[in-house]
């Protein structure tokens, strides 16, 4: 599904994906099958795992608290079924559980899932995925930092408090072959004239080592 508006994320949706800053990009993303071999899950999986382990819960306990099946939590953590590909109820249930003890994690989890989806779409060659909402003043720095973190593994210390880097510990970097493909696809997106061309500009700069 390239160079055209994409379908809703998830096989079943019961309403808007989320009301936070990442809601729109999550709600108009592609089906996971359209992304072939390129679904990225690193960032959302890290937030989910950190929240679960921070509460000292196993998958079954966290799932019970969220009101979803244990395999939903397990698969979202290991990338078998990314958080951004979940049905509306399951995604919002995980979001509620992640933020239960730390409300600030709600937006972080939503934006992390959206950044995973953005990277997945770019790697797959998509050029339209309605990301302008992620460039609101309240989320710009987080989006840029998380995209860079996923691709390069570069720490985001200082972005959102001392615990933020620990939250994403172990994320990135992409394998060299992924970076090469991402650079190529980002350059094509940047010059495409798409309303989401800014994503290509940002990601191409990250792949080239630009520290802006």
Secondary structure, 3 states (H helix, E strand, C coil): CCCCCCCCCCCCCCCCCCCCCCHHHHHCCCCHHHHCCCCCCHHHHHHHHHHHHHCCCCHHHHHHHHCCCHHHHHHHHHCCCCHHHCCHHHHHHHHHHHCCCCCCHHHHHHHHHHHHHHHHHHHHCCCCCCCHHHHCCCCHHHHHHHHHHHHHCCCCCCCCCCCHHHHCCCCCCCCHHHHHHHHHHHHHHHCCCCCCHHHHHHHHHHHCCCCC
